[in-house]
Amino acid sequence: MSFSEKEKHFHHLGLSNSSLNWSRHLLMQRSQVTSLFGADALWRKGYTGAKVKMAIFDTRIRADHPHFRNIKERTNWTNEDTLNDNLGHGTFVAGVIAGEDAECLGFAPDTEIYAFRVFTDAQVSYTSWFLDAFNYAIAINMDVLNLSIGGPDYLDLPFVEKVWEITANNIIMVSAIGNDGPLYGTLNNPADQSDVIGVGGIDYSDHIASFSSRGMSTWEIPHGYGRVKPDVVAYGREIMGSKISTGCKQLSGTSVASPVVAGVVCLLVSIIPENRRKEI
């Protein structure tokens, strides 16, 4: 998914004084999105994503990246002979979920990261790569899967059915709804599917970001079960995340909002006793 341009102006017309104060607080604290969701309250109780298996389907992560303490496995499903992230997208997403750098904290630093390289350096991918990677994610019993990508794949029946299989195996799939707003009817797949948590973006004034896709899953309407999406929204403007090798940067888009939600999910899953997670 492409990232939207950063928005530097925030409009507060019509807000109460309390709303203005909260908006100012958000503007001051936006570099640490974890604080806006109260992640530190769970950290203090000892919940940091430990023993949660997080699959990140993206452009990979470097094995020796200093921001991550628990990279369990990196696999390459493309036709390029490299395990590294040369674009930075996958590293950024992973940083929002599980980074431990003080400048760009992730939500669940002890989460077990499984990085799936499903995109080439030219941002090319194929259904067959996804199918193989999905099968492996099922085989190694992932808990959560983040897809900060999407497209008009609802006509790709093997892809759609494999997503059904993923969620049927009790893997929580979180996916970006798309950056094709503000028009309606702009949902991306697989975030538009009923069993996937489709994530939209908001800014720090709690307004829906103009780029965030929205509307009804029109491809299902002939069958009688079109649904309004996204399911949830999260901050997707100027979020801090990890760079390819070291340091932090800001990005915007639903690709950013999706790992915010995935990170929260990892924290919440870590509260559940490990032997009961697949029962819920």
HUCOR-V643162 format. One record per backbone hydrogen bond with DSSP energy under -0.5 kcal/mol. CO is the residue of the C=O (numbers start at 1). NH is the residue of the N-H. E is the energy in kcal/mol with one decimal. If there is no record, write none. Layout:
BEGIN
((CO	NH	E) (CO	NH	E))
END
This chain:
BEGIN
((6	8	-0.6) (12	15	-1.8) (16	20	-2.5) (17	21	-2.6) (18	22	-2.3) (19	23	-2.6) (20	24	-2.6) (21	25	-2.3) (22	26	-2.4) (23	27	-2.5) (24	28	-2.1) (25	29	-2.0) (26	30	-0.9) (29	32	-2.1) (31	33	-0.7) (32	35	-1.3) (32	36	-0.6) (33	36	-0.6) (33	37	-0.7) (34	37	-0.8) (34	39	-2.2) (35	38	-0.7) (38	41	-1.1) (38	42	-0.8) (39	42	-0.6) (39	43	-2.2) (40	44	-2.3) (41	45	-0.6) (42	45	-0.5) (42	47	-2.5) (43	46	-1.9) (46	48	-0.8) (48	110	-2.3) (49	52	-1.7) (51	53	-0.5) (52	54	-0.8) (52	112	-2.5) (53	55	-0.6) (53	143	-2.2) (53	144	-2.1) (54	56	-0.6) (54	114	-2.9) (55	57	-0.6) (55	146	-2.8) (56	58	-0.9) (56	116	-2.7) (57	148	-0.5) (58	118	-2.3) (58	119	-1.1) (62	65	-1.5) (65	68	-1.3) (67	100	-1.9) (70	72	-0.9) (70	113	-2.6) (73	115	-2.6) (75	77	-0.5) (75	117	-3.1) (80	82	-1.6) (84	86	-0.7) (88	92	-2.1) (89	93	-2.4) (90	94	-2.4) (91	95	-2.1) (92	96	-2.0) (93	97	-1.6) (94	98	-3.4) (95	99	-2.2) (96	107	-1.3) (97	108	-3.1) (99	106	-3.3) (101	104	-0.6) (108	111	-2.0) (109	69	-0.5) (110	51	-0.6) (111	113	-0.7) (112	54	-3.1) (113	72	-2.0) (113	73	-1.5) (113	115	-0.5) (114	56	-2.7) (114	116	-0.6) (115	75	-2.8) (115	117	-0.6) (116	58	-2.6) (116	118	-1.0) (117	77	-2.6) (120	123	-1.9) (124	120	-2.1) (126	129	-0.6) (126	130	-1.7) (127	131	-2.8) (128	132	-2.1) (129	133	-2.4) (130	134	-3.2) (131	135	-2.3) (132	136	-1.8) (133	137	-2.3) (134	138	-2.1) (135	139	-2.2) (136	140	-2.2) (137	142	-1.9) (138	141	-1.2) (143	172	-2.6) (144	55	-3.0) (145	174	-3.0) (146	57	-2.0) (147	149	-0.5) (147	176	-1.9) (151	153	-2.0) (151	189	-2.8) (152	155	-0.5) (153	156	-2.0) (155	157	-1.5) (156	159	-0.5) (156	160	-2.3) (157	161	-2.9) (158	162	-1.7) (159	163	-1.8) (160	164	-1.8) (161	165	-1.9) (162	166	-2.4) (163	167	-2.3) (164	168	-2.1) (165	169	-1.0) (166	169	-0.8) (166	171	-1.2) (167	170	-1.6) (170	172	-0.6) (171	173	-0.7) (172	145	-2.9) (172	174	-0.5) (173	197	-2.6) (174	147	-2.8) (175	199	-2.6) (177	188	-1.9) (178	213	-2.4) (183	214	-0.6) (188	192	-1.0) (189	151	-1.9) (190	193	-2.1) (193	196	-1.4) (196	198	-1.1) (197	175	-2.6) (197	199	-0.5) (198	231	-1.8) (198	232	-1.7) (199	177	-2.7) (200	234	-2.0) (201	209	-2.3) (202	236	-2.5) (202	237	-0.6) (203	206	-1.7) (207	203	-2.4) (209	212	-1.5) (211	181	-2.6) (214	185	-0.9) (214	186	-1.9) (215	229	-2.8) (216	218	-2.3) (217	220	-2.0) (218	221	-1.0) (220	223	-1.9) (220	225	-1.2) (221	224	-2.0) (227	217	-2.4) (229	215	-1.4) (232	200	-2.6) (234	202	-1.9) (236	238	-0.5) (236	253	-2.6) (239	251	-1.9) (241	249	-2.3) (245	66	-0.7) (247	243	-2.6) (249	241	-2.5) (251	239	-2.4) (252	4	-0.6) (253	256	-1.2) (253	257	-1.6) (254	258	-2.3) (255	259	-0.7) (256	260	-1.1) (257	261	-1.9) (258	262	-2.6) (259	263	-2.7) (260	264	-1.8) (261	265	-2.7) (262	266	-2.3) (263	267	-1.9) (264	268	-2.4) (265	269	-2.9) (266	270	-1.8) (267	271	-0.6) (268	271	-1.0) (268	272	-0.6) (269	272	-1.1) (273	276	-2.3) (273	277	-0.7) (274	277	-0.8) (276	279	-1.2) (276	280	-0.7) (277	280	-0.9))
END
